[in-house]
Amino acid sequence: MPSTYTTSLRLTLPANGELAGTWGTTVNAGVTSLAEASIAGTAAVAMIDADYTLSVANGSTDQARNMFVTLTGTLSAARNVICPAVSKLYFVTNNTTGGYAITFKTLAGTGISVPNGQRAVVYCNGTDVVGGLTSLDSLSLNGSLTLVGGTANTVPYLNGSKVVTTGAALAFDGANLSLGTAPSAWSASYKSYELPAGAVWSVSPTSLFLTSNAYNNGTNYIYKTSNAASQYQQGSGVHTWSVAASGTAGATFSFTTAMTLTAAGNLGIGVSPTYKLDVYGTGSQTVAVRAATSGDARFYAECAGTNSGWMQYTRSLQALQWSANGATQHLTLDSSGNLGLGVTPSAWGGSGRAFDITSTGSFEAIGGNSTSFSYNRYFNGTSNIYKTTGFASIYSQNSSGQHAWYTAPSGTAGNPITFTTAMTLDASGNLGLKFTPSAWSSVNYSLQGAGGSFFSTGLDNVITANNVYFDGAYKYVGAYNATMAVQSAGQHAWLTAAVGTAGAAISFTTAMTLTASGNLGIGTASPASKLHVASGAIRLSDGYEIGWGDNSAYIAGNGATELLQFFTASSERMRIDSTGTTVSNLTINDGYTEEVFAVSGTTPALSPTNGSIQTWTLSGASTPTAGTWASGQSLTLMVDDGTAFTINWASVAVTWKTGGGTAPTLNTTGFTVIQLWKVGTTIYGARVGDA
């Protein structure tokens, strides 16, 4: 007959005649361990924002069998937790986030509501979950005991009607006794009392066994059913608990020692004990310390007859406390799950958990959303509060991958704190100083302040910018001008942009570029020389020079005195003063050729600034104007009038010194040469010959 299971706790009930050699394994795994879970075990249930049904399993670990049920997870509404409709006592803790209650119930029942953050002791009466034990029905036995017949090799007993009877339920084969099962093939030298799940048996006067799902044929342990096996043994003052993994009915196996209590009183769990309590293993272990309902529960550590330390649950504080010297409290865990090292935890609130290290320092975790290190601060569920009078600060990490640093000025203990962001590092690796980083592209890393940023858009560039961020395109941070300095592939570039709108794309203009070859361009992105200035002038402050080589050859100027000087071998060679006069050592070697300027159009501006020799081929009747003239300047104008056009000199206001004071008549072949000069405010003219 295979093993059966208890109705409420689903503990293994080995059948008669099975579990030879596996009794210990089955008892430990299917009875002892499961019974321990039903008394002291904790089921940690992570809810997924929906109703949850506790797992149920016969003869193996499940959630519903545990005495303590701790519920976690984030809820958006009140939810139900469904337990089996069997008799069971539970301690339920609602540690979910979201602020919702959880109803602990059977599938068809109404159950008990457990508020968020609270614990409740509930009892399932087989139909519904109620608040506790309300009554106990009386038990009575009616009728007479009647012996109907007899069965060979069985023991007479009273049946349910108090009738003496015999049958296979209680069998005796002359050597071994069994209840509810036929005796297994035990060794003839063993004596056993066998149950469906296992047996109590003895080898000699010094050894007694309690075995589950196994029997021993004198040579090997043999599985009674295809299940795990367990065994408890007493012998020579030693107690031994052994287990065996699940196996096949009828197969042989060996037990593994799980726990040993020696004759010296040393208890070893998973190890041969050296100490009074010696625990070894990879699984979780549970130790329970209990006290009267009106007192505190304390576990003492003693050295040489003196209490050298203790662990205590204090009812008044609803907290766990630890001491290392028997008097001073060193560690406190309060009812909200907050831990104090050397101090009692502050009155933390909300859904997080905190670790107070000193009277000012603390570490806080809020679910799976954020963790923080704090100085002189705690959170009461509504506000940040000063722990003592002084400054406060926070370093925080959150689930978005962001790191943030906050500071607060000195404040009074117990008062609310107003924090200021000092620095923020986002999940993309962008750093903001007193500023939350903009929405940078994930391929970039930046250091950003309220006014500027330092970042890179790849491995080949580094950028310093003001009022700029990059999310695949350059964008304005605010409604201001934007500037940017870029280092890339050995080149430096300085860019500017006009005022824009926050979030809008930026169109930059190149202000200056320094190429990898050392060419500097101002107003151009492609300088062709060491200094290339595009669309602008070069200006020096008064007294500064442009020099060559060792600076013995240079040009000096002074805007205040309107003076321009030329030097070679550190000696002045030429000077142009404010009147345009050229002085000092000017030598022109190998001749001097002046460029001839070509005048065009019918309304040209005639000016010596274009050169002292100018040609003009008329294209129609023309009316020139006087360009820029200074007193003492002159020009020679050679006019080609092959088509007999005329010139109206009225706009120039020439005073003619030839032709009787009239404008000269133009030749239709060759050039008509006209000399123009200015004295004072008057422009004079004369025809000087033909060419």
Helices and strands as residue ranges (DSSP letters): E 4-5, E 12-13, H 23-26, I 27-32, H 33-40, E 42-46, E 52-53, E 68-72, E 79-82, E 87-94, E 102-105, E 112-114, E 119-125, E 129-130, E 157-158, E 164-165, E 170-172, E 177-179, E 191-194, E 198-204, E 207-212, E 214-216, E 221-223, E 229-235, E 238-244, E 252-253, E 256-261, E 267-269, E 277-279, E 297-303, E 306-314, E 319-323, E 329-333, E 339-341, E 353-356, E 361-366, E 370-375, E 377-379, E 384-386, E 390-398, E 403-411, E 420-425, E 431-433, E 445-449, E 452-456, E 461-466, E 468-470, E 474-476, E 482-488, E 491-497, E 509-514, E 520-522, E 531-533, E 545-548, E 553-558, E 563-568, E 571-576, E 582-583, E 597-599, E 605-606, G 608-610, E 613-617, E 625-626, E 634-640, E 654-656, G 659-661, E 672-679, E 682-690
